[in-house]
Amino acid sequence: MEEYNRQQYAAQNIIIDFLSGKFENEAGLLKEAAIKYLDFRKRAEVFQEKYFFETCNTKCYENKMCACCTKDGIITYFADVALNGMGSGVKEIEGLLEILENPPGTSKCVYLGENGCTWRLKPIVCEMFLCNYAMNKVFEENPDAKLQWEALELERKDYTWPDKQVLFDDVEAIFIGLGYNAEIMYMHNSPGLLMVKKKAGL
């Protein structure tokens, strides 16, 4: 198993174990903590579908380009894995494990299937990625969309950029407190993000 797949596989298995029923209180706290974030994600999804689906689907996905979905190029935070798993359930996670064990063997993201992303709640990096071609085309035709996008980008940082207490850091802390550890717990393992936290006095 390739390194990327191995790291993903380990993280997905942590969520399966977490959902086994032995951490019901923590699962409840996690769901409550994620309410505002999930609302943000829904609004981001609606925005993408309204302004970018036609451009991205035609230019990229249907033409088999998917430059935004290159193999091993998708950064997933542990919180991505956890929150997707919480909203998916064990059976769907097991489906992702099967994909990781038997990857499609293409140059695209291992999670990219015939109908798009196989996650229920795709990684935040994927949801918020727009290539220059798409942005230039859409924002030129819809100037107001650019303002909406900038607002969404700022809001994203409220959950993912640890210069203050943020959800993605809190999710990792919950799992670490329960004795779990994953290489993709970047909020606690990435030198760059740790420096951001240090400078913020966290």
Steps between C-alpha positions, in 0.01 A plus 500: 500500500638839404588747777209733429253212500654356816460826691141536379425138585625542857298818554180347359539200731527731800156638417355151467630417846370831636154422363492157666287639783756531777529879467137613479554809717795616293311430179218719623741781586659472159166523321403805704835670435465445126152653454620842382770347282254270328276800431799675345575194289143488374516863394836442330354204314199700385734776381713254304198338338347836408806664348758234415334167429446561128849642444688242705297199390537580130854636492655257746306194604331400175825557309689277746731785599419549871822688563365581845472127580853379431622178656645545851440872467194525720582610853249365747502618858410253770192711572392444139515126554326519837213726394442309178492177698260640756257590223553183299511204735711187509373340177595800290840524669558133425432584137778760514733243657430266210592776256825563687581128491414472131572841345387566142858532377461836329678833535195641679407511868434154641161622625384628160238262364285491190246730665751734663631501854415186697490688831166618633663819635801556276825638647496875557799545267294347220183693573686829503731445203443706187745513211592832340310420180176435689535803726579737212209373292238496775599817684518700178142401424381527863690769697276445803611136510856614564388687812310195621805283439729732693258490792494120492880488492518720809245284677696187414791630707273519805498120498836405352766765567634459857595858584210468746298209638352324196287194441761301309744531789229415755401185307857372507527581871188295575645194327847546647340521843341162434836347414482513121779622278521554125769642278248729335424676828672801349379746764720314747768365265567759230798726582340783304166484681671454834692822431173679424363381835816600683497851355135532604589394855305174482 
